[in-house]
Amino acid sequence: MSHAAPRLRLLLVDDSEVVRAGLRALLGLEPTFEIVGEAANVAAAVAANAALKPEVVLLDIRLPDGTGIDACRRMLAATPDVRILIVTSVLDDTIVDDAIRAGAHGYLLKEIDGRALVNAIRNVAAGQSTLDPAITARVMNLARSGGTTRAALDTLSPQEKRVLALIAEGCTNKEAGAKLGLTEKTVKNYLATIFDKLHVSRRAEAAVIYAQEKKRP
């Protein structure tokens, strides 16, 4: 007798009831998804995450009692295994970087189509990181204008490449250090060198460059 695979448990966090209803209607069509709860602010999101133990949280940046970045940090501190996917209308390089630093595993804009959102949720749940194509394009344009090429990546040492690969997967400095047997400060120093060699100033930019170059033949 075969058993159905367990469904992916989702928590929706957005201060707009209309947005939550739209997400609930869209994602409710997926038989492999289960929406276990909703929240409209940071406090409710943190409480719902602790009580319901979702696998993926869809999280807006703008919330009435704080930011999605605040919520992201607090939820990951309480439940380190939860995967956080930012879904927002805010397109700002600094906020994207702050979200990744806070531990978010993905950053999407609300303009994304339904199928792409479903795929992104599955990818994040499977341990991958994802950035909206609009963000990727902006970062890559910045990188090209700064002269970043495959040749720049080739200047990285083997250890620098290992650090960058972990950062591109969404690891924090502390997590990357633990995996490589390095202190958090040493990872930070490696990142400073990596940023200098790639002509970037943010980990989001470095992560996108790494991911895009890795896809090339």
ABEGO torsion letter per residue (X at the ends): XBBBBBBBBBBBBBABAAAAAAAAAAAAABAABBBABBBABAAAAAAAAAAAGBABBBBBABBAAEBAAAAAAAAAAABAABBBBBBBABBBAAAAAAAAAAGBABBBBAABBAAAAAAAAAAAAAGBBBBBAAAAAAAAAAAAAAGBBAAAAAABBAAAAAAAAAAAAGBBAAAAAAAAGBBAAAAAAAAAAAAAAAGBABAAAAAAAAAAAAABX
